[in-house]
Amino acid sequence: MSNKGPSVFSLKAMNFIHRSLIRMSFGRIGWMAAKMPVLELTTVGRKSGRPRSVMLTSPHQEGDSFLIVASKGGSDTPPDWFLNLEKDPNVAVRFQGAPSSAMLAEIVSGQNRDQLWSTIVEDFSNYGDYQTKTSRVIPLVFLRPVT
């Protein structure tokens, strides 16, 4: 099964439009999408060493922790932000226009991942659709506050 998923251009365009919506509304709209909270994740580029930000939805939250899905629209390759946080799990997260908070990215594995995946695809079927497009197991990542 070979699937390139959405183009890099279309992913960057969607992020640009989303950021513009938040900016033009002075932060009043754009922090929810498809009944999920939206957050801005900033990782350190694994090649450049520079901050890299992306807007993502979180289909599951536990307290102050957010779960994100490294689906890349069902592409056979993981998103760059996922590869970045694999190298350096220290990230920054901005939510609902508040200042960025330092968080630690934790890749979910095993039975815990399987249980969370079942809940996510039950509530948000688009993630299940993405999984049918690729043979890679789509990673789940918890973003947890640094204490």
Secondary structure, 3 states (H helix, E strand, C coil): CCCCCCCHHHHHHHHHHHHHHHHHCCCCCCCEECCEEEEEEEEECCCCCCEEEEEEECCEEECCEEEEECCHHHCCCCCHHHHHHHHCCEEEEEECCCCCEEEEEEEECHHHHHHHHHHHHHHCHHHHHHHHCCCCCCCEEEEEECC
